[in-house]
Amino acid sequence: MIFKRLRLNVGDSHITNCYIIEDEKTKETMIVDPGAEAHKVIEMVKIIDGKVKYIVLTHCHADHIGAVKEVKAELGGKILIHRDDAEGLYNTGISLTEIVGIPDVSLEADSRLDDGDVIHIGELEFRIIHTPGHTKGGISLYCEKEKLLLSGDTLFRGTWGRTDLPTGSAKSIMQSITNKLLILPEDTIIYPGHRKIFNDKR
């Protein structure tokens, strides 16, 4: 597996983590949350000679979807998002593009995800875990083989995602973390949508 983390500057020193994951044998590649600076994402995919199969969005907020159009136009790939967040791809009241200060984004998902769905990138397998709370359609992606979790904005180091934005719920995020994420193996490495990764012993 080739695993890259890009720290993308959305504006006003607001940084979003974008992850690029490639199966080394097939070169199939998944991009997770290309929120800004499309040129950086495109450049990295070309450096690793990736063939983009999916652009997966952990949720619909502007700082996670801002570069999707440019990236897809250049590299291809199907846009995947949980069905409960699909509306946010074209509803600015949910995506909050004006608040974040990025150009309006209007997208359509190629496929809608559900809890328990499995995404294959070559020989790599990622299970979709529906983790509502930050948004009602927030997801995390879990790869058992590589012992890693992409937690989006559900779980950060020492804290969790805010719940005061449209479709957010404090009760739901606590249930998501307690019932779905904390039950994962203790050696799971967590890669959040913002801030530093944690439990990384490599």
C-alpha positions in Angstrom: 0.0 0.0 0.0 1.1 3.5 -0.8 -0.4 6.0 1.7 0.0 9.7 1.5 -1.4 12.5 3.6 -1.7 16.0 2.1 -2.3 19.0 4.4 -4.4 21.3 2.2 -4.9 25.0 3.0 -8.5 25.8 2.6 -7.9 29.4 3.6 -7.3 31.6 6.7 -4.8 28.9 8.0 -7.6 26.3 8.0 -6.0 23.0 7.1 -7.8 19.8 5.9 -6.2 16.4 5.7 -6.5 14.7 2.3 -5.5 11.1 2.0 -4.4 9.3 -1.1 -4.2 5.5 -1.0 -2.9 3.3 -3.7 -2.7 -0.5 -4.1 0.8 -1.0 -5.3 0.1 -4.0 -7.5 -2.9 -2.7 -9.5 -2.2 1.1 -9.1 -5.8 1.5 -8.2 -6.1 4.7 -6.1 -8.6 6.3 -3.7 -8.6 10.0 -2.8 -10.3 10.9 0.4 -11.5 14.5 1.0 -9.8 16.7 -1.6 -10.9 19.9 0.1 -8.7 22.5 -1.6 -5.5 23.0 -3.6 -6.4 20.6 -6.4 -3.0 21.0 -8.0 -1.3 19.3 -5.0 -3.6 16.4 -5.1 -3.2 15.9 -8.8 0.5 16.2 -8.6 0.8 13.6 -5.9 -1.4 11.1 -7.8 0.8 11.5 -10.9 4.0 11.1 -8.8 2.8 7.7 -7.5 1.4 6.9 -11.0 -2.0 6.2 -9.5 -5.2 5.3 -11.4 -8.0 7.0 -9.5 -11.0 4.7 -8.9 -12.8 6.6 -6.2 -13.0 10.0 -4.7 -14.5 9.3 -1.3 -16.0 12.1 0.8 -16.2 11.5 4.6 -18.9 14.2 4.7 -20.2 17.1 2.7 -18.6 20.2 4.2 -16.9 22.7 1.9 -13.5 22.2 3.3 -13.6 18.5 2.3 -15.2 18.8 -1.1 -13.7 22.1 -2.4 -11.3 20.5 -5.0 -13.4 17.6 -6.1 -14.5 19.1 -9.5 -10.9 19.9 -10.6 -9.5 16.6 -9.3 -12.2 14.5 -11.0 -11.9 16.5 -14.3 -8.1 15.8 -14.4 -7.9 12.3 -12.9 -11.4 10.7 -13.2 -12.8 8.5 -10.4 -16.3 8.0 -9.0 -17.5 10.4 -6.3 -18.8 8.5 -3.3 -20.6 9.9 -0.3 -23.0 8.5 2.3 -26.6 8.9 1.1 -27.5 11.1 4.0 -24.9 13.7 3.0 -25.5 13.6 -0.7 -27.8 16.7 -0.6 -24.9 18.7 0.9 -23.0 18.4 -2.3 -25.4 20.9 -3.9 -27.0 22.6 -1.0 -24.8 25.5 0.2 -26.8 25.8 3.4 -25.4 22.4 4.4 -22.0 22.5 2.7 -21.2 26.0 4.1 -19.2 27.1 1.2 -19.9 30.8 1.9 -18.7 30.5 5.5 -15.5 28.7 4.6 -14.9 31.3 1.9 -14.3 28.9 -1.1 -16.1 29.1 -4.5 -19.5 27.5 -4.5 -19.3 23.8 -5.2 -22.2 21.9 -6.8 -21.7 18.2 -7.3 -23.6 15.0 -7.8 -22.4 11.7 -6.3 -21.8 8.8 -8.7 -22.8 6.4 -5.9 -24.2 6.7 -2.4 -22.8 4.8 0.4 -24.4 2.9 3.3 -23.1 1.6 6.6 -21.3 -1.7 6.1 -20.5 -1.1 2.4 -17.1 -2.2 1.3 -14.8 -0.4 -1.1 -12.0 -2.3 -2.9 -8.8 -0.6 -4.1 -7.0 -3.5 -5.8 -6.4 -5.9 -2.9 -7.2 -3.4 -0.2 -10.6 -3.4 1.5 -12.2 -0.5 3.3 -15.4 -0.9 5.3 -17.7 2.0 5.5 -18.8 2.9 9.1 -21.6 5.4 9.2 -20.6 7.8 12.0 -23.3 10.6 12.1 -22.9 13.5 14.5 -20.7 16.1 12.7 -23.1 15.7 9.9 -25.9 13.2 9.6 -24.1 11.3 6.8 -20.6 11.4 8.1 -18.6 8.2 7.6 -15.3 6.7 8.7 -13.3 4.2 6.5 -11.7 1.2 8.2 -9.1 -1.1 6.7 -8.6 -4.1 8.9 -5.6 -5.4 7.0 -3.6 -2.2 7.5 -5.1 -1.5 10.9 -6.1 2.1 10.0 -9.2 4.2 10.3 -9.9 7.4 8.3 -12.2 9.2 10.8 -13.2 12.3 8.9 -14.4 15.0 11.3 -15.9 12.5 13.7 -12.9 11.8 15.9 -9.7 13.9 16.5 -6.8 13.5 18.8 -8.3 14.2 22.3 -11.6 15.5 21.0 -14.3 15.1 18.4 -15.9 17.1 15.6 -18.2 20.1 16.3 -21.9 19.4 16.3 -23.4 22.9 16.0 -23.5 23.0 12.2 -26.4 22.0 10.0 -27.5 18.3 10.5 -25.0 17.9 13.4 -26.0 16.2 16.6 -24.0 15.9 19.9 -25.9 12.8 20.9 -25.3 11.1 17.6 -21.5 11.8 17.6 -21.1 10.4 21.1 -23.0 7.3 20.0 -20.9 7.0 16.9 -17.6 7.2 18.8 -18.7 5.0 21.6 -20.6 2.3 19.7 -18.7 2.1 16.4 -15.1 3.5 16.8 -14.0 2.7 20.3 -14.8 -1.0 19.7 -12.1 -1.2 17.0 -8.8 -2.9 17.9 -6.6 -0.8 20.2 -3.7 -0.8 17.7 -5.8 0.9 15.1 -4.1 4.0 13.7 -6.5 6.9 13.3 -6.2 9.4 10.6 -8.6 12.4 11.2 -9.9 15.1 8.8 -7.9 17.8 10.7 -5.0 18.0 13.1 -2.4 15.3 13.8 -2.8 11.6 13.4 -2.7 9.6 16.6 -1.9 6.1 17.8 0.7 5.9 15.1 3.6 3.7 16.3 5.2 3.3 12.9 
